[in-house]
Structure formats: structure tokens, C-alpha cells
């Protein structure tokens, strides 16, 4: 099995080395080949320099640099498009995801095509946790999406399911919905969530849950009404 690990970074100079070294440590204990696709999303700190240095030290690390900040969704979409592994792992670059959870998630691929992490005992500020609950309320009532934590960055999926994703600004928040619409088998699993060691969150309640997210939700609602997947069953 070959794994492709996709990690976006934006102004995470204090966390990069920890995140990548931990991933390599865990991957080295798994019988697999791997590549790590690290994205510098237009950072203004030492993120590009640190990634460049690590690219000469860490086997399988590939670094991509954006000229400006395009957002997490763009990084993830580019990473999924560039991945060559038969299994793709996505995670956040802030060090809050625990890569050791991947060891518990991978065996579930025997029964499912995607395994989605759900954070327990979240180590996030109250406004961010409240915003997540509001987003879940609207997704559940508008789309019928019952996955409570679509914002968890830690996800594992077979590369073949990527064909069912639609590229737009926050597509990664609707991955469970798109998988369900396509009839892809997936499950959720509780994963560890750690406090930030360095830096601060790049998100705000206003940025995540007001007008832009409303447009994205409406787009997904329209997609559900049309559901192009009904014209063809998922390819195996």
C-alpha cells in the first residue's frame, strides 16, 4: 500500500517540524510506502524556509508553495489531485491532529472506502466550538448530514472516491455529504485533539459561518436536488 499524506500550512513556523516528524515516525512503523505533500499557503513567516529545509532531510516530502493565501480548501484539492497513493490521508498543519490515530483508522479500510475523524474533547476556543455546532445544525436540517464534525482535518480515503468531490472553496467541509450522495461507504471514528503548542488559529466565527458558508450550503442544497450521481453508480 502507498499512502499520500496531504498537509496545508499557513503561518505555522512553530508547528511544522513537529507535525512532519510525528507523521514520519508513525508511517515508519506501518508496512507501506508513502509521500507527504506539504503546502505553504502564502505564509508570511518562516514556513516556506522551514519546509524547504525539511524537504532535503525527510524522505518522501514534497513541498508546494502558493504565491498568496488561497485557503485550506484549495490546498486540499490540489493535494488530492497530486496524490499518487492508493490511500490518501488529510490532516491539519497546526499540530492539533494526532497522527497516531491513523494506526487505528487504516484497518477500517477493509470495510469502508473512507474513514473520517471526529474530534472529542476539542481544544479550541469557545467561539470556534459554538460555530461548529451552528454549522452542524444547518447542515443537518438543510442537507440531512448527520456527521457532527466535518471540520476535523484527519480523514483517510481511498483515492478512487476523490472523483465524487466537487471543487469549491470549502468542499472539505462537505466531504461526508458528497460521499453519502455518491453511495460511497464511510464511517466516523473519534480521534484525539490536542491544544496548540505554537501560533494561533487562522479562523474566525465571521469568516467561517456567515455569508461565504451560506452560499456553500445553498450550493450543496441545489446539488442534492439535482444529484448528478443518480445517473451513474459509483465506480469500483
Backbone bond lengths (Angstrom), bond angles and torsions (degrees), N, CA, C in turn:
res aa  C-N    CA-C-N  psi(-1)  N-CA   C-N-CA  omega(-1)  CA-C   N-CA-C  phi
1 X - - - 1.457 - - 1.523 109.74 -
2 X 1.330 116.14 136.43 1.454 120.16 173.57 1.522 109.07 -112.96
3 X 1.327 116.55 130.93 1.458 122.64 -179.58 1.520 109.94 -106.26
4 X 1.320 115.89 141.58 1.462 122.67 170.99 1.523 107.63 -114.19
5 X 1.339 116.96 120.81 1.462 122.03 -179.26 1.521 107.93 -103.58
6 X 1.322 118.14 123.69 1.460 122.61 -177.49 1.531 108.85 -111.81
7 X 1.344 116.07 121.19 1.468 120.64 -176.42 1.531 109.97 -133.94
8 X 1.338 118.59 115.82 1.471 120.92 174.03 1.530 110.62 -88.49
9 X 1.326 116.59 141.82 1.462 122.32 177.22 1.524 109.29 -129.01
10 X 1.325 115.57 134.19 1.473 120.79 172.81 1.528 108.26 -138.82
11 X 1.320 115.55 109.21 1.471 121.76 -178.41 1.533 111.51 52.88
12 X 1.324 115.53 54.73 1.471 121.47 -178.39 1.533 110.92 -120.76
13 X 1.326 117.72 39.26 1.458 120.88 -174.51 1.530 113.15 -57.03
14 X 1.320 117.55 -30.11 1.452 120.20 -178.14 1.515 114.58 -83.11
15 X 1.333 117.33 -9.66 1.467 120.74 -174.98 1.521 114.71 -115.86
16 X 1.325 117.27 -16.23 1.467 120.95 -171.22 1.519 112.78 -56.58
17 X 1.311 116.04 -52.51 1.459 118.97 -174.37 1.529 111.00 -63.87
18 X 1.325 117.26 -40.16 1.461 120.75 177.69 1.528 110.74 -59.96
19 X 1.331 116.61 -46.79 1.467 121.33 -176.95 1.526 111.06 -62.80
20 X 1.310 117.01 -48.75 1.460 120.43 -175.99 1.527 111.50 -70.96
21 X 1.341 116.95 -41.51 1.461 119.33 179.50 1.526 110.92 -63.89
22 X 1.326 117.38 -38.99 1.468 120.24 178.61 1.521 110.57 -64.95
23 X 1.332 116.84 -42.41 1.467 120.39 178.79 1.520 111.08 -61.08
24 X 1.326 116.56 -43.85 1.466 120.50 179.89 1.527 110.81 -64.17
25 X 1.322 116.53 -40.10 1.465 120.94 179.02 1.527 111.16 -59.70
26 X 1.332 116.06 -46.30 1.465 120.32 -179.24 1.524 110.70 -68.79
27 X 1.327 116.62 -44.26 1.459 120.60 -177.89 1.522 111.95 -63.80
28 X 1.325 116.17 -31.63 1.466 120.27 -179.91 1.523 111.79 -66.93
29 X 1.325 117.07 -21.01 1.470 121.26 179.76 1.521 112.11 -92.89
30 X 1.341 116.93 -0.42 1.460 121.86 -179.57 1.529 108.35 -108.55
31 X 1.328 119.01 134.28 1.465 120.34 178.28 1.523 111.43 -72.52
32 X 1.313 116.34 85.42 1.461 120.69 -177.20 1.519 110.12 -158.67
33 X 1.329 115.50 162.15 1.454 122.22 164.91 1.517 106.52 -93.54
34 X 1.319 117.18 157.62 1.463 117.89 179.69 1.529 111.32 -154.95
35 X 1.324 113.55 159.23 1.455 122.75 169.75 1.518 106.86 -133.91
36 X 1.328 116.71 147.34 1.466 121.70 176.87 1.521 107.99 -117.57
37 X 1.317 116.32 117.02 1.457 122.30 179.44 1.529 108.19 -99.87
38 X 1.341 116.63 106.08 1.468 121.84 -176.97 1.519 109.37 -106.32
39 X 1.332 115.83 129.88 1.459 120.94 -177.01 1.527 110.82 -113.62
40 X 1.325 115.99 122.06 1.460 120.76 169.14 1.520 106.57 -89.90
41 X 1.327 116.55 110.08 1.469 121.36 -173.70 1.531 111.24 -91.75
42 X 1.333 116.16 60.57 1.464 120.29 176.53 1.513 113.57 69.84
43 X 1.319 117.31 37.42 1.470 121.43 -177.67 1.527 111.53 -65.59
44 X 1.349 114.73 150.22 1.461 120.67 178.38 1.516 112.99 -107.02
45 X 1.348 117.13 7.01 1.462 120.59 179.28 1.530 108.99 -111.20
46 X 1.315 117.64 -148.91 1.461 121.36 -177.83 1.535 114.03 -88.11
47 X 1.328 116.84 10.81 1.459 120.08 -179.59 1.534 112.98 -53.49
48 X 1.344 119.64 -48.50 1.476 118.92 -179.57 1.527 112.91 -60.63
49 X 1.327 116.52 -41.96 1.470 120.15 -178.43 1.518 111.62 -65.89
50 X 1.336 117.01 -40.61 1.460 120.52 -179.33 1.528 110.57 -67.49
51 X 1.329 116.87 -41.90 1.462 120.09 178.38 1.526 110.82 -63.50
52 X 1.328 116.76 -40.20 1.467 120.08 178.57 1.524 110.62 -62.49
53 X 1.326 116.32 -42.73 1.466 120.33 178.83 1.526 110.61 -62.32
54 X 1.339 116.39 -46.01 1.460 120.44 -178.16 1.531 112.08 -66.23
55 X 1.335 116.70 -29.49 1.464 119.52 -179.30 1.523 111.65 -63.17
56 X 1.341 117.27 -23.03 1.465 121.53 177.40 1.529 111.99 -89.16
57 X 1.328 116.03 -10.19 1.464 120.20 -175.65 1.526 113.53 -110.08
58 X 1.314 116.64 -28.58 1.475 121.19 -172.96 1.528 109.83 -107.07
59 X 1.310 115.48 119.40 1.456 120.81 179.17 1.530 110.38 -65.25
60 X 1.320 116.07 133.52 1.458 120.95 176.76 1.515 114.82 85.95
61 X 1.349 117.78 -0.27 1.466 120.60 -179.23 1.524 109.96 -85.88
62 X 1.318 116.38 123.01 1.461 123.03 176.95 1.527 108.32 -116.47
63 X 1.314 117.03 128.89 1.466 121.69 -174.85 1.526 110.25 -110.74
64 X 1.325 115.24 133.90 1.458 122.52 177.33 1.528 107.87 -123.12
65 X 1.320 117.00 136.53 1.468 121.01 -176.17 1.515 110.58 -122.08
66 X 1.320 116.99 128.29 1.455 122.41 175.91 1.529 109.80 -95.49
67 X 1.328 118.21 142.41 1.467 120.66 -179.28 1.520 113.78 -68.20
68 X 1.343 116.70 -21.97 1.463 121.81 176.78 1.515 108.90 -150.46
69 X 1.319 116.00 175.12 1.460 120.88 -177.28 1.528 110.71 -79.11
70 X 1.328 116.42 112.38 1.460 121.56 179.42 1.522 112.64 -99.46
71 X 1.326 117.97 -19.07 1.452 120.84 179.17 1.521 112.47 108.92
72 X 1.316 114.67 159.87 1.460 121.99 -176.30 1.519 112.57 -60.49
73 X 1.329 116.45 -41.08 1.458 120.26 -177.97 1.520 112.63 -59.55
74 X 1.332 116.71 -41.35 1.467 120.83 179.98 1.525 110.03 -65.00
75 X 1.342 116.73 -43.90 1.465 120.52 178.51 1.521 111.27 -59.75
76 X 1.323 116.07 -45.80 1.458 119.56 -178.02 1.525 111.31 -66.35
77 X 1.317 116.85 -40.85 1.464 119.59 179.30 1.527 110.35 -63.36
78 X 1.327 116.69 -44.50 1.462 120.10 178.38 1.533 110.33 -62.63
79 X 1.337 116.55 -41.34 1.452 120.27 179.31 1.518 112.18 -63.58
80 X 1.330 117.02 -43.96 1.460 120.72 178.50 1.527 110.67 -63.26
81 X 1.323 116.77 -34.78 1.463 121.02 179.86 1.524 111.91 -72.54
82 X 1.343 116.57 -32.65 1.463 121.11 -177.95 1.525 112.71 -85.66
83 X 1.316 117.77 -19.62 1.463 121.61 -173.89 1.529 111.70 -61.25
84 X 1.328 115.49 139.38 1.461 120.55 178.06 1.536 111.82 -113.26
85 X 1.323 117.53 -10.26 1.454 120.67 179.69 1.510 111.96 -70.71
86 X 1.328 116.58 152.78 1.458 119.51 177.14 1.527 111.29 -73.60
87 X 1.333 116.60 -17.94 1.464 122.56 175.85 1.518 108.34 -126.27
88 X 1.343 116.35 134.24 1.461 121.86 -178.55 1.523 109.48 -115.25
89 X 1.320 116.17 134.43 1.467 122.98 176.57 1.525 107.61 -116.51
90 X 1.328 117.48 127.77 1.468 120.72 173.98 1.522 108.45 -112.06
91 X 1.316 115.36 149.50 1.465 120.43 178.07 1.520 109.22 -157.94
92 X 1.337 116.67 164.21 1.453 122.23 177.02 1.526 110.15 -82.28
93 X 1.326 116.13 158.86 1.450 120.82 -178.42 1.514 114.20 -100.48
94 X 1.341 117.36 12.86 1.462 120.07 -176.25 1.522 113.62 -95.50
95 X 1.339 116.89 0.33 1.463 120.28 178.27 1.510 115.06 83.83
96 X 1.321 117.90 0.80 1.467 119.72 -178.31 1.533 112.44 -81.78
97 X 1.332 117.48 -28.91 1.465 120.09 172.38 1.527 109.09 -72.36
98 X 1.317 116.13 141.72 1.464 121.70 177.99 1.524 107.84 -102.01
99 X 1.332 116.25 109.29 1.463 119.94 -174.74 1.530 111.96 -66.16
100 X 1.315 118.00 -18.20 1.462 120.09 176.82 1.531 111.92 -61.50
101 X 1.338 117.48 -23.45 1.462 120.42 178.02 1.524 111.94 -64.01
102 X 1.326 116.54 -21.55 1.466 120.14 179.59 1.529 110.68 -60.18
103 X 1.321 116.97 -33.19 1.463 120.45 179.47 1.525 112.05 -64.19
104 X 1.342 116.94 -29.13 1.465 120.27 176.92 1.522 111.52 -83.59
105 X 1.318 116.80 -25.72 1.458 121.08 -174.28 1.529 112.66 -83.66
106 X 1.311 117.21 -38.55 1.461 120.77 -174.35 1.535 113.77 -56.39
107 X 1.346 119.80 -43.25 1.471 118.57 -179.29 1.530 113.95 -60.14
108 X 1.327 117.20 -22.34 1.467 120.19 -179.43 1.525 112.23 -71.17
109 X 1.349 117.30 -12.34 1.465 120.14 176.85 1.519 111.86 -65.99
110 X 1.317 117.38 -13.19 1.472 120.20 174.69 1.523 111.38 -66.89
111 X 1.350 115.52 -23.75 1.469 119.52 -176.63 1.518 114.18 -117.81
112 X 1.347 117.21 -19.69 1.458 121.10 -176.48 1.529 110.19 -133.04
113 X 1.321 115.60 156.92 1.470 120.77 177.50 1.526 112.36 -90.47
114 X 1.330 117.14 -13.20 1.465 120.56 177.84 1.520 109.21 -150.59
115 X 1.331 115.52 141.45 1.465 122.20 177.08 1.515 106.78 -126.23
116 X 1.326 116.80 122.54 1.457 122.55 -173.69 1.525 110.45 -112.30
117 X 1.318 116.84 126.40 1.450 120.66 178.84 1.522 112.01 -73.73
118 X 1.321 115.90 145.15 1.465 123.10 171.79 1.521 107.59 -126.73
119 X 1.325 116.48 121.64 1.458 120.62 -175.05 1.525 111.25 -74.05
120 X 1.327 115.57 136.36 1.467 121.41 173.74 1.529 108.08 -114.60
121 X 1.320 115.40 149.19 1.471 120.60 -177.68 1.522 110.39 48.65
122 X 1.332 115.82 58.21 1.455 121.35 -174.43 1.518 112.61 -61.09
123 X 1.323 114.83 135.53 1.472 121.29 179.02 1.518 109.34 -100.49
124 X 1.321 115.93 59.65 1.464 122.71 -179.89 1.523 109.85 -124.25
125 X 1.335 116.95 157.11 1.471 119.65 175.80 1.531 111.16 -60.24
126 X 1.327 115.58 153.48 1.464 121.10 -177.78 1.536 112.92 -55.04
127 X 1.356 120.76 -45.35 1.467 119.54 -178.56 1.527 112.55 -58.18
128 X 1.332 116.86 -37.22 1.460 119.73 -179.95 1.522 111.35 -68.82
129 X 1.345 116.77 -38.51 1.458 119.97 178.77 1.525 111.17 -68.70
130 X 1.338 115.98 -38.34 1.463 119.81 177.97 1.527 109.98 -65.70
131 X 1.332 116.22 -41.41 1.466 120.37 178.78 1.517 112.19 -60.89
132 X 1.327 116.31 -38.43 1.451 120.65 178.52 1.525 111.18 -63.87
133 X 1.341 116.30 -39.99 1.465 119.81 178.97 1.528 111.47 -66.18
134 X 1.326 116.02 -38.37 1.473 119.75 178.06 1.523 110.10 -64.67
135 X 1.347 116.20 -43.97 1.458 120.52 179.58 1.523 110.58 -61.33
136 X 1.337 116.87 -40.73 1.467 120.97 178.88 1.524 110.38 -63.31
137 X 1.330 117.00 -41.16 1.465 121.15 179.85 1.532 110.43 -57.25
138 X 1.336 116.43 -47.56 1.466 119.43 -177.66 1.529 111.92 -71.66
139 X 1.329 118.10 -38.93 1.466 119.69 178.10 1.522 110.71 -62.45
140 X 1.332 116.01 -40.78 1.464 119.68 -178.46 1.521 110.99 -65.87
141 X 1.325 116.96 -42.52 1.467 119.91 -174.56 1.533 112.31 -82.77
142 X 1.313 118.34 -28.88 1.464 120.70 -178.98 1.523 111.55 -90.06
143 X 1.333 116.72 -40.39 1.461 120.69 -173.97 1.524 113.52 -108.90
144 X 1.337 117.24 -15.60 1.457 119.55 -174.17 1.523 112.12 76.74
145 X 1.334 117.10 19.83 1.468 122.72 -179.75 1.531 108.56 -83.27
146 X 1.335 117.21 116.97 1.460 120.97 -175.69 1.531 113.04 -101.04
147 X 1.327 118.00 4.07 1.470 120.69 176.48 1.529 107.64 -76.98
148 X 1.327 116.54 116.69 1.466 120.25 -169.35 1.516 114.14 -76.94
149 X 1.342 118.76 -21.89 1.464 120.23 -174.00 1.517 110.52 -131.91
150 X 1.335 116.41 72.11 1.465 119.41 -179.99 1.526 111.57 -74.97
151 X 1.323 117.48 -12.68 1.460 120.97 -178.71 1.513 114.07 -82.54
152 X 1.317 118.66 -5.09 1.461 120.95 177.91 1.525 108.92 -65.22
153 X 1.329 116.20 125.50 1.464 119.78 -175.97 1.506 114.63 -72.89
154 X 1.345 117.54 -20.07 1.461 121.15 -174.23 1.527 110.36 -84.19
155 X 1.327 114.55 107.13 1.462 121.15 -179.90 1.529 108.51 -139.11
156 X 1.322 116.44 145.71 1.459 122.12 175.42 1.523 107.62 -127.22
157 X 1.326 116.25 132.79 1.463 119.27 -178.93 1.528 110.59 -151.01
158 X 1.294 115.58 151.48 1.457 119.84 172.36 1.529 108.25 -71.23
159 X 1.318 115.82 140.07 1.473 119.48 -173.74 1.527 111.88 -59.81
160 X 1.319 117.02 -27.51 1.466 119.58 -176.99 1.535 112.64 -62.87
161 X 1.346 118.56 -23.59 1.468 119.49 -177.09 1.531 112.15 -78.63
162 X 1.337 117.18 -12.18 1.464 120.35 -178.23 1.527 110.89 -62.43
163 X 1.324 117.34 -25.57 1.464 120.98 -179.62 1.531 112.30 -60.73
164 X 1.323 118.11 -17.18 1.458 121.03 -178.15 1.523 112.99 -94.89
165 X 1.331 117.31 1.44 1.459 120.34 179.37 1.527 110.46 -89.91
166 X 1.326 115.45 144.84 1.460 121.82 178.74 1.524 108.15 -107.73
167 X 1.336 118.34 127.49 1.469 119.85 -178.01 1.530 112.83 -76.62
168 X 1.320 115.78 112.81 1.462 121.44 169.25 1.524 107.75 -152.91
169 X 1.290 118.30 175.31 1.462 124.63 -165.27 1.528 113.49 -50.86
170 X 1.308 118.11 -45.79 1.461 120.06 -176.00 1.530 111.51 -122.87
171 X 1.331 115.69 38.88 1.475 119.64 -177.76 1.519 111.64 -56.36
172 X 1.348 117.18 -31.11 1.472 120.23 -175.54 1.524 112.51 -64.75
173 X 1.344 117.23 -22.05 1.458 120.93 178.14 1.533 112.27 -79.27
174 X 1.323 116.59 -11.74 1.463 121.17 -177.89 1.528 111.93 -116.53
175 X 1.333 117.09 16.45 1.463 120.15 -179.97 1.526 112.41 -57.67
176 X 1.346 120.29 -46.36 1.474 118.65 178.47 1.529 112.67 -59.53
177 X 1.321 116.62 -39.53 1.465 120.82 179.84 1.529 110.89 -63.18
178 X 1.338 117.00 -45.98 1.464 120.26 -179.21 1.523 111.34 -66.78
179 X 1.333 117.43 -37.35 1.457 120.08 176.66 1.528 110.65 -63.08
180 X 1.335 115.80 -43.36 1.468 119.92 -179.97 1.528 111.22 -64.22
181 X 1.337 116.58 -40.92 1.460 120.57 179.59 1.523 111.48 -63.67
182 X 1.338 116.40 -33.65 1.463 120.86 -178.45 1.516 112.58 -84.84
183 X 1.329 117.75 -7.10 1.457 120.74 -179.18 1.516 113.59 78.23
184 X 1.335 116.64 23.30 1.463 121.58 179.18 1.532 109.20 -82.61
185 X 1.312 116.80 137.45 1.466 120.10 179.52 1.522 110.11 -77.97
186 X 1.323 117.11 129.34 1.464 121.35 177.60 1.517 109.46 -150.44
187 X 1.326 115.18 162.93 1.449 121.07 175.86 1.516 108.80 -143.19
188 X 1.331 115.82 167.07 1.465 121.10 176.40 1.523 108.81 -113.07
189 X 1.314 116.00 156.44 1.455 121.48 179.34 1.524 108.57 -145.65
190 X 1.319 116.48 138.29 1.457 120.15 178.16 1.530 110.24 -69.74
191 X 1.338 115.36 132.63 1.461 120.44 -179.02 1.524 109.92 -127.77
192 X 1.310 114.61 159.96 1.460 121.98 179.74 1.526 110.69 -71.64
193 X 1.328 115.81 146.65 1.471 120.73 176.23 1.519 107.76 -136.03
194 X 1.341 115.69 121.81 1.455 120.99 -171.70 1.515 112.16 -106.48
195 X 1.329 117.55 154.77 1.469 120.18 174.84 1.521 109.94 -65.44
196 X 1.300 115.27 152.65 1.467 120.26 174.43 1.524 109.80 -65.54
197 X 1.325 116.56 137.84 1.460 120.16 174.42 1.515 111.23 -92.14
198 X 1.338 116.31 -35.81 1.457 121.31 -178.09 1.522 109.56 -137.43
199 X 1.334 116.43 155.04 1.458 121.38 174.35 1.509 113.14 73.82
200 X 1.328 115.09 -168.72 1.459 120.50 -179.14 1.523 109.71 -142.52
201 X 1.309 116.00 162.51 1.455 121.85 -178.32 1.521 110.62 -62.66
202 X 1.337 115.89 142.84 1.469 121.23 -179.63 1.522 111.95 -93.28
203 X 1.334 116.44 0.44 1.453 119.51 -174.08 1.529 111.32 -108.07
204 X 1.306 113.87 155.38 1.460 120.02 175.55 1.522 108.54 -132.69
205 X 1.323 115.86 157.09 1.465 120.94 178.72 1.526 110.28 -57.12
206 X 1.336 116.08 -43.45 1.473 120.12 -178.37 1.520 111.17 -64.40
207 X 1.339 116.02 -43.06 1.458 120.26 -177.23 1.514 112.39 -66.35
208 X 1.321 116.91 -37.58 1.454 120.55 -173.36 1.521 113.84 -85.47
209 X 1.325 118.09 -37.86 1.455 118.61 -163.27 1.528 115.41 -120.22
210 X 1.325 117.38 11.47 1.441 117.10 177.63 1.530 110.66 -104.11
211 X 1.321 118.30 -128.40 1.455 121.61 -168.41 1.530 114.50 -57.23
212 X 1.363 120.54 -49.27 1.465 118.88 -177.81 1.520 113.11 -57.08
213 X 1.335 117.28 -44.16 1.456 120.30 -178.82 1.521 111.86 -68.74
214 X 1.335 116.94 -29.83 1.460 120.59 176.26 1.518 110.55 -63.93
215 X 1.336 116.87 -43.72 1.461 120.76 177.51 1.535 110.73 -61.94
216 X 1.337 116.53 -42.87 1.466 120.49 -179.29 1.524 110.72 -64.30
217 X 1.323 116.74 -40.84 1.459 120.98 178.73 1.526 110.64 -63.53
218 X 1.346 116.45 -42.38 1.462 120.56 178.60 1.529 110.40 -63.79
219 X 1.338 116.61 -39.59 1.459 121.12 177.85 1.520 111.02 -60.75
220 X 1.319 117.30 -43.36 1.452 121.30 179.13 1.529 111.55 -68.07
221 X 1.331 116.07 -35.08 1.467 119.91 177.04 1.523 110.36 -63.26
222 X 1.345 116.63 -42.70 1.463 120.57 177.66 1.528 110.55 -65.05
223 X 1.331 115.76 -39.01 1.455 119.82 178.87 1.527 110.56 -62.08
224 X 1.322 115.98 -40.05 1.469 119.84 178.77 1.525 110.64 -63.69
225 X 1.313 116.54 -37.89 1.462 120.53 -179.58 1.539 110.72 -64.90
226 X 1.332 115.41 -39.19 1.468 119.54 -178.94 1.525 110.28 -83.81
227 X 1.339 115.86 -47.71 1.470 124.68 179.20 1.535 111.98 47.12
228 X 1.323 115.04 77.96 1.470 120.42 179.41 1.518 111.85 -62.46
229 X 1.325 117.94 -20.98 1.451 120.40 -179.24 1.524 112.53 -63.06
230 X 1.341 116.05 -22.87 1.468 118.22 -175.32 1.537 111.11 -68.37
231 X 1.359 116.49 -14.22 1.469 119.76 -179.16 1.524 111.86 -85.55
232 X 1.335 116.54 -1.08 1.451 119.26 178.79 1.513 109.93 -167.80
233 X 1.316 117.65 138.17 1.461 120.37 -179.67 1.513 110.58 -78.40
234 X 1.327 118.73 156.11 1.468 121.53 178.70 1.526 112.01 -56.40
235 X 1.338 113.66 140.70 1.465 119.23 178.77 1.508 109.79 -84.23
236 X 1.312 117.18 139.35 1.458 121.91 179.25 1.537 109.85 -100.36
